[in-house]
């Protein structure tokens, strides 16, 4: 009987401590973090700045002015294989999680504890949208927490397709290109609808590190990344 009581006591102590910690964390979030978050409603009014383009009478592009190259696209203008490739490479549970992939976070944590090398998968597409539009890239606990909370709010306000469209139009793809529309034209000289499957996989690979996997500057490294994406699709 004494052993049973001791077991119950030593079980209840950590459980109670975790419960209290959870309550304190929730209170802290409500008081200090949530009120300071930007409004995700801004994402419904996003307007992309496009460069000034000068065309000839025949419709040929003569000149382009502006630091950023961008060709904004609606989600239904982006070919399905390109969407599938980006999701496979960056967030394969995109349509399953609520903005934060708790399974991915646990997987990365276990990998870090076992091998000292975290697996990719901690940051979802929605979390990256939150970071790209609202936050900086400082590596702190509080920035990551804000990113996760914003991602959860974004998922409540926008559909998955709306979130994916923001991601595919906003991210830097290298060579001054922002979004897949501009990247397709800069790297391959075609619109996104005319990309081959190999080109699609190559572009999806740019999201991890656009300079490192640039097919022009680092063709061999880019091919390895492309092949990885193709295997994931």
Backbone as a chain_set.jsonl record, in Angstrom:
{"seq": "XXXXXXXXXXXXXXXXXXXXXXXXXXXXXXXXXXXXXXXXXXXXXXXXXXXXXXXXXXXXXXXXXXXXXXXXXXXXXXXXXXXXXXXXXXXXXXXXXXXXXXXXXXXXXXXXXXXXXXXXXXXXXXXXXXXXXXXXXXXXXXXXXXXXXXXXXXXXXXXXXXXXXXXXXXXXXXXXXXXXXXXXXXXXXXXXXXXXXXXXXXXXXXXXXXXXXXXXXXXXXXXXXXXXXXXXX", "coords": {"N": [[0.83, -1.207, 0.0], [1.943, 1.232, 0.809], [3.868, 1.502, -1.137], [2.278, 1.823, -3.395], [0.992, 4.266, -2.798], [3.227, 5.951, -2.769], [4.005, 5.734, -5.428], [1.807, 6.87, -6.729], [2.002, 9.458, -5.675], [4.502, 10.358, -6.668], [3.938, 10.31, -9.318], [1.877, 12.123, -9.629], [3.079, 14.534, -8.946], [4.942, 15.445, -11.084], [3.032, 15.578, -13.147], [1.207, 17.454, -12.175], [2.916, 19.638, -12.026], [3.474, 20.037, -14.728], [0.92, 20.719, -15.601], [0.471, 23.133, -14.234], [2.538, 24.628, -15.358], [1.645, 24.687, -17.983], [-0.7, 26.208, -17.708], [0.374, 28.647, -16.827], [1.924, 29.279, -19.065], [-0.069, 29.578, -21.026], [-1.416, 31.772, -19.946], [0.605, 33.668, -20.074], [0.95, 33.864, -22.851], [-1.529, 34.926, -23.591], [-1.465, 37.408, -22.315], [0.928, 38.729, -23.048], [2.012, 38.009, -25.587], [0.092, 37.396, -27.7], [-1.48, 39.873, -27.931], [0.377, 41.533, -29.164], [0.759, 40.651, -31.735], [0.784, 41.036, -35.307], [-2.013, 41.843, -37.491], [-3.455, 39.229, -39.22], [-5.263, 39.626, -41.163], [-4.293, 41.378, -42.988], [-3.153, 39.893, -44.971], [-5.134, 39.297, -46.738], [-5.275, 41.44, -48.32], [-3.058, 41.74, -49.877], [-0.869, 43.256, -52.152], [1.176, 42.93, -54.863], [4.265, 44.345, -55.855], [5.177, 45.033, -59.077], [7.729, 45.043, -61.636], [8.412, 47.829, -63.856], [7.656, 47.442, -67.215], [8.734, 47.663, -70.584], [7.5, 47.425, -73.807], [7.797, 46.449, -77.268], [6.17, 47.498, -80.371], [5.406, 45.122, -81.461], [4.994, 43.552, -79.323], [7.167, 42.518, -77.989], [9.386, 42.225, -75.21], [11.256, 44.944, -74.257], [12.628, 46.332, -72.23], [13.145, 46.274, -68.659], [12.397, 47.605, -65.552], [13.33, 47.926, -62.195], [14.091, 46.554, -58.975], [13.136, 44.1, -58.044], [11.986, 41.179, -59.583], [8.92, 40.081, -60.601], [6.072, 38.061, -61.193], [2.995, 38.014, -60.545], [0.707, 35.416, -59.723], [-2.458, 33.754, -59.868], [-3.832, 31.107, -57.868], [-4.99, 29.111, -59.45], [-3.668, 29.457, -61.79], [-1.258, 28.34, -61.566], [0.486, 25.454, -62.347], [-0.579, 22.148, -61.426], [1.446, 20.084, -60.963], [3.63, 21.682, -60.159], [2.747, 22.841, -57.773], [2.449, 20.488, -56.306], [5.099, 19.625, -56.237], [6.429, 21.613, -54.721], [5.101, 21.377, -52.273], [5.772, 18.722, -51.646], [8.516, 18.993, -51.289], [8.8, 20.942, -49.288], [6.779, 20.807, -47.292], [5.192, 18.26, -46.618], [2.901, 17.54, -45.281], [1.105, 19.546, -45.57], [-1.648, 19.907, -46.219], [-2.808, 18.654, -44.109], [-2.122, 19.479, -41.486], [-2.791, 22.081, -38.958], [-1.464, 24.467, -39.535], [0.726, 24.498, -37.891], [2.975, 21.925, -37.72], [2.891, 19.536, -35.618], [3.771, 16.922, -35.486], [5.977, 17.017, -37.19], [7.636, 18.751, -35.744], [8.147, 17.232, -33.423], [9.447, 15.089, -34.634], [11.743, 16.356, -35.612], [12.852, 17.141, -33.185], [13.395, 14.667, -31.915], [15.25, 13.672, -33.722], [17.289, 15.54, -33.433], [18.031, 15.045, -30.784], [18.971, 12.464, -31.021], [20.909, 12.356, -33.114], [22.115, 14.81, -33.221], [21.49, 16.388, -35.343], [19.044, 18.155, -36.769], [16.046, 17.183, -38.415], [14.604, 18.304, -41.523], [11.482, 19.989, -41.532], [10.359, 21.235, -39.405], [9.41, 23.866, -39.809], [6.492, 24.889, -41.264], [4.775, 25.469, -44.43], [2.869, 27.45, -43.961], [3.888, 28.661, -41.649], [6.218, 29.71, -42.728], [5.106, 31.585, -44.46], [4.018, 33.335, -42.559], [6.413, 34.258, -41.398], [7.706, 35.447, -43.622], [6.028, 37.576, -44.319], [5.516, 39.012, -41.973], [7.529, 38.897, -39.963], [10.989, 39.029, -38.763], [14.174, 37.39, -39.387], [15.496, 36.544, -37.128], [17.02, 34.261, -34.864], [15.442, 33.271, -32.405], [13.696, 32.122, -29.469], [11.295, 33.486, -28.96], [10.669, 34.706, -31.377], [10.198, 32.453, -32.946], [8.023, 31.399, -31.584], [6.09, 33.415, -31.992], [5.878, 33.165, -34.729], [4.694, 30.616, -34.963], [2.237, 31.039, -33.642], [1.117, 33.004, -35.287], [0.881, 31.505, -37.623], [-1.102, 29.658, -36.913], [-3.248, 31.419, -36.64], [-3.418, 32.418, -39.247], [-4.27, 30.174, -40.653], [-6.872, 30.031, -39.795], [-8.049, 32.161, -41.01], [-7.534, 32.128, -43.754], [-7.855, 30.065, -46.7], [-6.349, 26.875, -47.525], [-5.433, 26.923, -50.18], [-5.255, 29.674, -50.636], [-3.208, 30.345, -48.877], [-1.119, 28.844, -49.962], [-0.879, 30.105, -52.437], [0.086, 32.634, -51.659], [2.58, 31.865, -50.69], [3.83, 30.814, -52.994], [4.025, 33.043, -54.573], [5.493, 34.948, -53.181], [8.033, 34.196, -52.15], [11.627, 34.484, -52.261], [13.523, 33.558, -55.069], [16.044, 33.594, -56.056], [18.394, 35.252, -58.33], [17.159, 37.768, -58.45], [14.502, 37.155, -58.624], [11.18, 36.888, -57.518], [8.862, 34.691, -56.427], [7.216, 32.013, -58.256], [6.389, 32.581, -60.841], [8.053, 34.622, -61.917], [10.507, 33.315, -61.581], [10.339, 31.122, -63.328], [10.449, 32.392, -65.805], [12.947, 33.678, -65.689], [14.893, 31.637, -65.201], [14.285, 29.691, -67.131], [13.053, 30.875, -69.288], [10.334, 30.68, -69.914], [6.729, 30.585, -69.383], [5.055, 29.548, -66.332], [3.274, 27.498, -66.941], [4.464, 26.149, -69.005], [6.618, 24.741, -68.128], [8.79, 21.9, -67.823], [8.626, 18.669, -66.145], [11.063, 18.125, -64.89], [12.163, 20.695, -64.741], [10.288, 21.9, -63.094], [10.706, 20.471, -60.688], [13.306, 21.301, -60.187], [12.917, 24.032, -59.697], [11.278, 23.894, -57.431], [13.13, 22.969, -55.653], [14.607, 25.214, -55.092], [13.515, 26.592, -52.962], [14.524, 25.794, -50.494], [17.152, 26.816, -50.344], [17.944, 29.345, -52.195], [20.345, 30.405, -53.329], [22.278, 28.429, -52.912], [21.203, 26.254, -54.336], [20.975, 27.173, -56.903], [20.439, 26.703, -60.295], [22.026, 27.766, -62.288], [24.38, 28.888, -61.174], [25.227, 26.794, -59.504], [25.087, 24.059, -60.82], [25.43, 21.196, -60.468], [24.887, 20.732, -57.758], [22.302, 21.707, -57.73], [21.039, 19.822, -59.359], [21.172, 17.525, -57.783], [19.479, 18.31, -55.716], [17.149, 18.655, -57.213], [16.661, 15.984, -58.002], [16.14, 14.885, -55.529], [13.702, 16.158, -54.913], [12.09, 15.093, -56.954], [12.017, 12.414, -56.187], [10.53, 12.664, -53.893], [8.056, 13.403, -54.768]], "CA": [[0.0, 0.0, 0.0], [2.826, 2.39, 0.861], [4.505, 1.615, -2.452], [1.254, 2.367, -4.296], [0.829, 5.688, -2.483], [4.431, 6.656, -3.218], [3.965, 5.775, -6.89], [0.805, 7.871, -7.096], [2.519, 10.771, -5.319], [5.58, 10.737, -7.584], [3.34, 10.498, -10.644], [1.065, 13.338, -9.607], [3.917, 15.736, -8.835], [5.316, 16.002, -12.4], [1.83, 15.897, -13.921], [0.703, 18.729, -11.655], [3.866, 20.684, -12.422], [3.247, 20.305, -16.15], [-0.361, 21.412, -15.723], [0.681, 24.513, -13.795], [3.369, 25.276, -16.376], [0.782, 24.938, -19.135], [-1.591, 27.323, -17.376], [1.19, 29.868, -16.82], [2.293, 29.58, -20.447], [-1.263, 30.096, -21.696], [-1.658, 33.119, -19.433], [1.638, 34.541, -20.633], [0.635, 34.099, -24.261], [-2.697, 35.805, -23.676], [-1.166, 38.746, -21.804], [2.116, 39.402, -23.576], [2.386, 37.674, -26.961], [-1.014, 37.531, -28.654], [-1.858, 41.261, -28.238], [1.382, 42.212, -29.974], [0.875, 40.062, -33.066], [0.129, 41.796, -36.38], [-3.28, 41.289, -37.96], [-3.293, 38.395, -40.418], [-6.207, 40.099, -42.182], [-3.515, 42.088, -44.004], [-2.828, 38.967, -46.055], [-6.238, 39.3, -47.705], [-5.175, 42.658, -49.135], [-1.69, 41.816, -50.398], [-0.673, 43.716, -53.525], [2.579, 42.749, -55.202], [4.869, 45.362, -56.71], [5.778, 44.434, -60.266], [8.619, 45.995, -62.304], [7.929, 48.519, -65.049], [8.101, 46.758, -68.428], [8.564, 48.399, -71.838], [7.344, 46.474, -74.904], [7.786, 46.981, -78.629], [4.854, 47.458, -81.01], [5.102, 43.717, -81.747], [4.76, 42.857, -78.064], [8.407, 41.982, -77.419], [9.89, 42.954, -74.05], [12.466, 45.702, -74.569], [13.358, 46.695, -71.015], [12.442, 46.043, -67.396], [12.982, 48.465, -64.526], [12.921, 47.553, -60.848], [15.013, 45.613, -58.348], [12.508, 42.796, -57.898], [11.248, 40.652, -60.725], [7.78, 39.344, -60.066], [4.92, 37.822, -62.065], [1.977, 37.474, -59.644], [-0.173, 34.414, -60.315], [-3.526, 33.182, -59.061], [-3.525, 29.712, -57.563], [-5.396, 28.244, -60.556], [-2.75, 29.684, -62.907], [-0.034, 27.594, -61.26], [0.225, 24.048, -62.671], [-0.662, 21.231, -60.289], [2.73, 19.455, -60.615], [4.49, 22.631, -59.446], [2.24, 22.908, -56.401], [2.775, 19.213, -55.661], [6.545, 19.556, -56.019], [6.785, 22.498, -53.61], [4.577, 20.768, -51.051], [6.582, 17.533, -51.369], [9.852, 19.401, -50.846], [8.816, 21.861, -48.154], [5.781, 20.595, -46.233], [4.37, 17.201, -47.205], [1.634, 17.417, -44.544], [0.502, 20.878, -45.647], [-3.108, 19.846, -46.214], [-3.259, 17.883, -42.954], [-1.897, 20.152, -40.203], [-3.507, 23.357, -38.8], [-0.536, 25.593, -39.62], [1.916, 24.031, -37.178], [3.059, 20.469, -37.842], [3.429, 19.05, -34.353], [4.516, 15.697, -35.776], [7.27, 17.415, -37.734], [8.444, 19.319, -34.66], [8.607, 16.115, -32.601], [10.405, 14.336, -35.438], [12.993, 17.119, -35.619], [13.41, 17.111, -31.827], [13.97, 13.341, -31.689], [16.445, 13.564, -34.559], [18.327, 16.361, -32.806], [18.491, 14.364, -29.575], [19.651, 11.22, -31.372], [22.04, 12.502, -34.04], [22.588, 16.199, -33.176], [21.182, 17.027, -36.633], [17.589, 18.221, -36.868], [15.448, 16.939, -39.721], [13.76, 19.364, -42.071], [10.085, 19.7, -41.279], [9.858, 22.013, -38.292], [8.691, 25.052, -40.288], [5.525, 24.582, -42.313], [4.576, 26.521, -45.425], [2.13, 28.539, -43.315], [4.828, 29.356, -40.77], [7.108, 30.5, -43.585], [4.317, 32.743, -44.901], [3.987, 34.251, -41.412], [7.739, 34.871, -41.26], [8.03, 36.278, -44.787], [5.197, 38.775, -44.393], [5.354, 39.747, -40.718], [8.598, 38.781, -38.979], [12.367, 38.996, -39.245], [14.743, 36.04, -39.389], [16.32, 36.304, -35.945], [16.855, 32.906, -34.332], [15.13, 33.317, -30.983], [12.503, 31.376, -29.077], [10.102, 34.322, -29.043], [10.318, 34.877, -32.788], [9.618, 31.185, -33.396], [6.703, 31.292, -30.973], [5.216, 34.329, -32.724], [5.676, 32.558, -36.046], [3.738, 29.522, -34.807], [0.926, 31.604, -33.31], [0.61, 33.644, -36.502], [0.495, 30.442, -38.556], [-2.403, 29.143, -36.472], [-4.254, 32.436, -36.963], [-3.546, 32.482, -40.706], [-5.068, 29.026, -41.098], [-8.274, 30.294, -39.472], [-8.545, 33.259, -41.847], [-7.331, 31.859, -45.173], [-7.908, 28.672, -47.129], [-5.039, 26.309, -47.851], [-5.027, 27.407, -51.5], [-4.853, 31.079, -50.495], [-1.895, 30.341, -48.22], [-0.144, 28.336, -50.926], [-0.678, 31.154, -53.447], [0.984, 33.624, -51.053], [3.916, 31.267, -50.613], [4.398, 30.646, -54.332], [4.224, 34.36, -55.187], [6.276, 35.861, -52.342], [9.384, 33.773, -51.772], [12.769, 34.812, -53.121], [13.949, 32.368, -55.805], [17.354, 33.841, -56.639], [18.454, 36.034, -59.579], [16.199, 38.871, -58.299], [13.147, 36.659, -58.887], [10.297, 36.629, -56.381], [7.725, 33.91, -56.872], [7.48, 31.022, -59.302], [6.148, 33.166, -62.153], [9.284, 35.28, -62.361], [11.593, 32.334, -61.626], [10.205, 30.332, -64.555], [10.904, 33.206, -66.931], [14.371, 33.998, -65.561], [15.739, 30.453, -65.318], [13.988, 28.843, -68.287], [12.513, 31.657, -70.389], [8.97, 30.255, -70.24], [5.731, 30.76, -68.336], [5.005, 28.366, -65.46], [2.509, 26.439, -67.585], [5.28, 25.48, -70.022], [7.753, 24.075, -67.489], [8.823, 20.442, -67.803], [8.625, 18.139, -64.786], [12.41, 18.306, -64.338], [12.305, 22.116, -64.412], [9.426, 22.125, -61.929], [11.409, 19.948, -59.51], [14.462, 22.172, -59.96], [12.431, 25.265, -59.075], [10.823, 23.581, -56.076], [14.322, 22.818, -54.833], [15.172, 26.521, -54.752], [12.939, 27.142, -51.737], [15.371, 25.491, -49.336], [18.279, 27.761, -50.347], [18.012, 29.755, -53.601], [21.721, 30.59, -53.803], [22.958, 27.137, -52.869], [20.661, 25.344, -55.347], [20.794, 27.905, -58.153], [20.871, 25.819, -61.387], [23.016, 28.438, -63.133], [25.638, 29.019, -60.432], [25.604, 25.507, -58.905], [24.273, 23.08, -61.547], [25.491, 19.846, -59.913], [24.158, 20.753, -56.486], [20.892, 21.895, -58.079], [20.531, 18.548, -59.882], [20.968, 16.642, -56.638], [18.267, 18.77, -55.044], [16.045, 18.324, -58.123], [16.399, 14.547, -57.909], [15.503, 14.678, -54.221], [12.305, 16.581, -55.033], [11.404, 14.112, -57.802], [11.773, 11.209, -55.375], [9.512, 12.986, -52.884], [6.761, 13.642, -55.421]], "C": [[0.869, 1.264, 0.0], [3.502, 2.619, -0.488], [3.541, 2.249, -3.445], [1.07, 3.863, -4.067], [2.032, 6.499, -2.966], [4.445, 6.802, -4.736], [2.988, 6.833, -7.377], [1.338, 9.275, -6.843], [3.579, 11.228, -6.319], [5.099, 10.868, -9.029], [2.586, 11.814, -10.711], [1.921, 14.596, -9.585], [4.335, 16.269, -10.204], [4.117, 16.364, -13.258], [1.262, 17.24, -13.48], [1.61, 19.881, -12.066], [3.681, 21.054, -13.884], [1.952, 21.072, -16.364], [-0.226, 22.882, -15.333], [1.501, 25.279, -14.827], [2.544, 25.611, -17.61], [-0.143, 26.115, -18.912], [-0.829, 28.645, -17.408], [1.592, 30.273, -18.236], [1.112, 30.171, -21.202], [-1.569, 31.518, -21.244], [-0.647, 34.103, -20.004], [1.384, 34.867, -22.088], [-0.498, 35.103, -24.404], [-2.354, 37.239, -23.3], [-0.083, 39.473, -22.593], [2.397, 39.155, -25.062], [1.263, 37.957, -27.947], [-1.396, 38.98, -28.95], [-0.866, 41.981, -29.146], [1.538, 41.663, -31.378], [0.206, 40.948, -34.111], [-1.147, 41.108, -36.836], [-3.062, 40.493, -39.242], [-4.294, 38.773, -41.502], [-5.499, 40.867, -43.293], [-3.215, 41.195, -45.202], [-3.933, 38.887, -47.102], [-6.155, 40.49, -48.649], [-3.771, 42.829, -49.726], [-1.7, 42.272, -51.853], [0.821, 43.662, -53.83], [3.056, 43.866, -56.121], [5.566, 44.67, -57.879], [6.665, 45.468, -60.949], [7.94, 46.652, -63.5], [8.514, 47.827, -66.274], [7.777, 47.604, -69.653], [8.56, 47.388, -72.981], [7.405, 47.193, -76.247], [6.373, 46.914, -79.186], [4.431, 46.025, -81.307], [4.861, 42.906, -80.475], [5.99, 42.24, -77.444], [8.882, 42.857, -76.257], [11.215, 43.621, -74.398], [13.297, 46.003, -73.332], [12.479, 46.447, -69.797], [13.156, 46.823, -66.309], [12.428, 48.075, -63.155], [13.855, 46.499, -60.288], [14.433, 44.209, -58.289], [11.77, 42.415, -59.181], [10.126, 39.771, -60.189], [6.689, 39.233, -61.116], [3.833, 37.199, -61.192], [1.02, 36.533, -60.373], [-1.276, 34.037, -59.339], [-3.25, 31.691, -58.899], [-3.91, 28.789, -58.708], [-4.566, 28.473, -61.817], [-1.431, 28.932, -62.721], [-0.301, 26.112, -61.506], [0.287, 23.15, -61.443], [0.674, 20.564, -59.966], [3.678, 20.388, -59.862], [4.048, 22.763, -57.996], [2.608, 21.633, -55.638], [4.262, 19.118, -55.338], [6.966, 20.4, -54.825], [6.308, 21.909, -52.285], [5.414, 19.55, -50.663], [7.942, 17.907, -50.791], [9.835, 20.143, -49.516], [7.898, 21.477, -46.995], [4.795, 19.529, -46.695], [3.063, 16.95, -46.454], [0.853, 18.733, -44.56], [-1.015, 20.838, -45.537], [-3.668, 19.089, -45.011], [-3.135, 18.638, -41.635], [-2.622, 21.507, -40.152], [-2.619, 24.595, -38.897], [0.78, 25.303, -38.939], [1.907, 22.509, -37.234], [3.721, 19.908, -36.588], [4.212, 17.754, -34.548], [5.911, 16.024, -36.301], [8.193, 17.976, -36.67], [8.999, 18.214, -33.766], [9.658, 15.294, -33.333], [11.768, 15.031, -35.445], [13.669, 17.078, -34.248], [14.067, 15.763, -31.53], [15.254, 13.155, -32.492], [17.605, 14.342, -33.951], [18.912, 15.667, -31.584], [19.328, 13.128, -29.916], [20.936, 11.435, -32.161], [22.679, 13.883, -34.008], [22.378, 16.921, -34.501], [19.682, 16.994, -36.828], [17.14, 17.939, -38.289], [14.697, 18.168, -40.191], [12.309, 19.026, -41.751], [9.513, 20.502, -40.134], [9.032, 23.205, -38.717], [7.78, 24.674, -41.444], [5.476, 25.715, -43.331], [3.866, 27.71, -44.79], [3.02, 29.336, -42.376], [5.802, 30.209, -41.58], [6.394, 31.728, -44.145], [4.266, 33.785, -43.786], [5.313, 34.983, -41.269], [8.023, 35.846, -42.398], [7.256, 37.591, -44.808], [5.248, 39.625, -43.126], [6.591, 39.816, -39.823], [9.975, 38.91, -39.618], [12.903, 37.574, -39.111], [15.651, 35.778, -38.186], [15.998, 34.928, -35.356], [16.664, 32.967, -32.817], [13.855, 32.523, -30.717], [11.243, 32.202, -29.302], [9.693, 34.585, -30.483], [9.657, 33.613, -33.324], [8.22, 31.007, -32.831], [5.7, 32.19, -31.689], [4.891, 33.77, -34.108], [4.619, 31.454, -35.989], [2.336, 30.05, -34.519], [0.301, 32.292, -34.521], [0.14, 32.602, -37.507], [-0.871, 29.866, -38.194], [-3.521, 30.128, -36.799], [-4.489, 32.526, -38.467], [-4.441, 31.36, -41.211], [-6.557, 29.209, -40.794], [-8.895, 31.33, -40.406], [-8.5, 32.939, -43.342], [-7.473, 30.372, -45.466], [-6.496, 28.178, -47.421], [-4.543, 26.823, -49.203], [-4.59, 28.869, -51.451], [-3.468, 31.181, -49.865], [-0.817, 29.895, -49.199], [0.146, 29.373, -52.007], [0.255, 32.24, -52.918], [2.42, 33.111, -51.047], [4.586, 31.214, -51.982], [4.669, 31.977, -55.022], [5.234, 35.232, -54.453], [7.742, 35.476, -52.209], [10.453, 34.159, -52.787], [13.322, 33.535, -53.737], [15.344, 32.522, -56.414], [17.262, 34.655, -57.915], [17.42, 37.157, -59.6], [14.75, 38.443, -58.529], [12.405, 36.393, -57.586], [9.063, 35.908, -56.904], [8.051, 33.028, -58.066], [7.269, 31.583, -60.7], [7.389, 33.81, -62.725], [10.419, 34.278, -62.497], [11.542, 31.499, -62.898], [10.738, 31.102, -65.756], [12.409, 33.448, -66.883], [15.257, 32.772, -65.796], [15.531, 29.685, -66.622], [13.359, 29.586, -69.462], [11.117, 31.268, -70.821], [8.026, 30.652, -69.11], [5.628, 29.467, -67.528], [4.262, 27.203, -66.106], [3.296, 25.646, -68.602], [6.508, 24.783, -69.436], [7.652, 22.56, -67.634], [8.838, 19.967, -66.349], [9.994, 18.317, -64.127], [12.64, 19.757, -63.93], [11.469, 22.475, -63.189], [10.127, 21.665, -60.652], [12.617, 20.807, -59.167], [14.028, 23.455, -59.25], [11.949, 25.024, -57.653], [12.005, 23.429, -55.129], [14.935, 24.126, -54.398], [14.684, 27.04, -53.405], [13.825, 26.898, -50.521], [16.519, 26.479, -49.212], [18.519, 28.203, -51.783], [19.416, 29.978, -54.14], [22.447, 29.252, -53.912], [22.51, 26.221, -53.996], [20.321, 26.055, -56.654], [21.303, 27.052, -59.318], [21.899, 26.445, -62.316], [24.372, 28.484, -62.436], [26.147, 27.683, -59.894], [24.819, 24.365, -59.555], [24.282, 21.683, -60.931], [24.708, 19.745, -58.606], [22.661, 20.895, -56.737], [20.282, 20.601, -58.605], [20.281, 17.551, -58.76], [19.691, 17.014, -55.891], [17.041, 18.456, -55.894], [15.673, 16.851, -58.008], [15.743, 14.19, -56.581], [14.022, 15.024, -54.291], [11.517, 15.573, -55.861], [11.107, 12.832, -57.027], [10.668, 11.437, -54.363], [8.118, 13.11, -53.49], [5.973, 12.331, -55.608]], "O": [[0.581, 2.231, -0.704], [3.686, 3.754, -0.927], [3.93, 3.106, -4.24], [1.0, 4.638, -5.021], [1.877, 7.595, -3.505], [4.838, 7.839, -5.27], [3.278, 7.591, -8.302], [1.163, 10.174, -7.666], [3.549, 12.373, -6.768], [5.778, 11.468, -9.862], [2.643, 12.53, -11.711], [1.53, 15.619, -10.147], [4.109, 17.447, -10.479], [4.162, 17.335, -14.012], [0.881, 18.064, -14.311], [1.137, 20.964, -12.41], [3.724, 22.229, -14.247], [1.886, 21.969, -17.205], [-0.744, 23.765, -16.017], [1.203, 26.433, -15.136], [2.71, 26.672, -18.213], [-0.351, 26.929, -19.811], [-1.317, 29.64, -17.944], [1.601, 31.458, -18.572], [1.264, 31.15, -21.933], [-1.935, 32.369, -22.055], [-0.993, 35.226, -20.37], [1.575, 36.003, -22.52], [-0.438, 36.014, -25.229], [-2.882, 38.182, -23.89], [-0.159, 40.686, -22.787], [2.969, 40.019, -25.726], [1.461, 38.68, -28.924], [-1.623, 39.31, -30.114], [-1.233, 42.94, -29.825], [2.367, 42.156, -32.142], [-0.831, 41.551, -33.833], [-1.335, 39.917, -36.59], [-2.547, 41.019, -40.229], [-4.192, 38.299, -42.633], [-6.023, 40.999, -44.399], [-3.042, 41.684, -46.319], [-3.691, 38.457, -48.229], [-6.868, 40.551, -49.651], [-3.356, 43.946, -50.036], [-2.443, 41.741, -52.679], [1.628, 44.278, -53.134], [2.35, 44.28, -57.041], [6.439, 43.825, -57.681], [6.385, 46.663, -60.855], [7.009, 46.095, -64.082], [9.728, 47.643, -66.365], [6.697, 48.186, -69.756], [9.489, 46.591, -73.117], [7.106, 48.383, -76.348], [5.479, 46.346, -78.56], [3.237, 45.736, -81.397], [4.56, 41.714, -80.541], [5.878, 41.505, -76.463], [8.79, 44.083, -76.318], [12.175, 42.955, -74.784], [14.526, 45.939, -73.373], [11.252, 46.413, -69.884], [14.373, 46.719, -66.158], [11.22, 47.916, -62.98], [14.357, 45.649, -61.025], [15.159, 43.23, -58.464], [11.04, 43.212, -59.77], [10.362, 38.837, -59.423], [6.412, 40.188, -61.841], [3.753, 35.974, -61.102], [0.581, 36.813, -61.488], [-1.059, 34.003, -58.128], [-2.527, 31.091, -59.694], [-3.239, 27.782, -58.933], [-4.738, 27.762, -62.807], [-0.593, 28.9, -63.623], [-1.235, 25.561, -60.923], [1.095, 23.363, -60.54], [1.024, 20.478, -58.789], [4.447, 19.933, -59.016], [4.882, 22.794, -57.09], [3.023, 21.687, -54.481], [4.642, 18.592, -54.292], [7.77, 19.957, -54.005], [7.033, 21.942, -51.29], [5.731, 19.363, -49.488], [8.458, 17.222, -49.908], [10.75, 19.992, -48.707], [8.198, 21.784, -45.841], [3.685, 19.853, -47.118], [2.205, 16.218, -46.946], [0.041, 18.994, -43.672], [-1.605, 21.657, -44.832], [-4.881, 18.905, -44.91], [-3.968, 18.454, -40.747], [-3.024, 22.026, -41.193], [-2.983, 25.658, -38.395], [1.828, 25.798, -39.353], [0.928, 21.879, -36.833], [4.946, 19.816, -36.503], [5.202, 17.514, -33.855], [6.897, 15.398, -35.914], [9.395, 17.712, -36.683], [10.171, 18.243, -33.39], [10.64, 14.855, -32.735], [12.808, 14.388, -35.305], [14.894, 16.991, -34.152], [15.16, 15.712, -30.964], [16.219, 12.561, -32.012], [18.747, 13.883, -33.946], [20.123, 15.688, -31.364], [20.269, 12.787, -29.2], [21.941, 10.771, -31.907], [23.677, 14.115, -34.689], [23.01, 17.945, -34.76], [19.104, 15.926, -37.031], [17.762, 18.39, -39.25], [14.217, 18.969, -39.39], [11.958, 17.847, -41.71], [8.305, 20.464, -39.902], [8.045, 23.534, -38.058], [8.242, 24.196, -42.48], [6.057, 26.78, -43.123], [4.226, 28.857, -45.055], [2.916, 30.561, -42.315], [6.166, 31.308, -41.16], [7.001, 32.79, -44.29], [4.448, 34.976, -44.036], [5.336, 36.193, -41.043], [8.523, 36.946, -42.165], [7.774, 38.609, -45.267], [5.046, 40.837, -43.194], [6.688, 40.721, -38.995], [10.114, 38.902, -40.841], [12.158, 36.659, -38.758], [16.488, 34.876, -38.231], [14.846, 34.494, -35.356], [17.6, 32.744, -32.05], [13.049, 32.288, -31.617], [10.236, 31.681, -29.781], [8.503, 34.677, -30.784], [8.676, 33.685, -34.064], [7.327, 30.516, -33.523], [4.577, 31.766, -31.962], [3.766, 33.892, -34.591], [3.754, 31.368, -36.861], [1.358, 29.563, -35.087], [-0.903, 32.176, -34.753], [-0.881, 32.789, -38.169], [-1.697, 29.615, -39.071], [-4.615, 29.722, -37.19], [-5.624, 32.69, -38.912], [-5.272, 31.571, -42.094], [-7.405, 28.613, -41.457], [-10.114, 31.373, -40.575], [-9.332, 33.425, -44.108], [-7.242, 29.53, -44.599], [-5.564, 28.972, -47.548], [-3.359, 27.124, -49.353], [-3.655, 29.259, -52.15], [-2.653, 32.008, -50.275], [0.261, 30.486, -49.263], [1.288, 29.507, -52.446], [1.123, 32.716, -53.648], [3.355, 33.847, -51.362], [5.769, 31.53, -52.113], [5.463, 32.033, -55.962], [5.781, 36.165, -55.042], [8.606, 36.352, -52.16], [10.221, 34.162, -53.996], [13.563, 32.551, -53.037], [15.776, 31.678, -57.199], [16.195, 34.75, -58.522], [16.865, 37.466, -60.654], [13.864, 39.292, -58.62], [12.93, 35.756, -56.673], [8.313, 36.446, -57.719], [9.021, 33.258, -58.788], [7.897, 31.118, -61.651], [7.743, 33.578, -63.881], [11.216, 34.376, -63.431], [12.582, 31.198, -63.485], [11.401, 30.531, -66.622], [13.075, 33.426, -67.918], [16.257, 32.857, -66.509], [16.471, 29.1, -67.161], [13.152, 28.997, -70.523], [10.742, 31.495, -71.971], [8.466, 31.009, -68.017], [6.064, 28.411, -67.987], [4.585, 26.043, -65.848], [2.854, 24.578, -69.027], [7.35, 24.287, -70.185], [6.558, 21.999, -67.574], [9.037, 20.764, -65.432], [10.074, 18.625, -62.938], [13.243, 20.022, -62.89], [11.898, 23.264, -62.347], [10.14, 22.385, -59.653], [12.919, 21.018, -57.992], [14.69, 23.909, -58.316], [12.179, 25.848, -56.768], [11.895, 23.727, -53.94], [15.704, 24.16, -53.438], [15.367, 27.844, -52.77], [13.864, 27.726, -49.611], [16.833, 26.935, -48.113], [19.222, 27.518, -52.525], [19.647, 29.752, -55.327], [23.142, 28.987, -54.892], [23.323, 25.489, -54.56], [19.476, 25.589, -57.419], [22.483, 26.703, -59.341], [22.576, 25.733, -63.057], [25.395, 28.157, -63.039], [27.356, 27.458, -59.833], [23.969, 23.76, -58.901], [23.234, 21.04, -60.876], [23.963, 18.79, -58.385], [21.848, 20.282, -56.045], [19.119, 20.314, -58.323], [19.293, 16.818, -58.782], [18.92, 16.144, -55.486], [16.009, 18.04, -55.367], [14.493, 16.513, -57.925], [14.894, 13.3, -56.517], [13.181, 14.277, -53.79], [10.389, 15.232, -55.505], [10.045, 12.235, -57.203], [9.945, 10.505, -54.011], [7.116, 12.941, -52.795], [4.864, 12.349, -56.14]]}, "num_chains": 1, "name": "protein.A"}
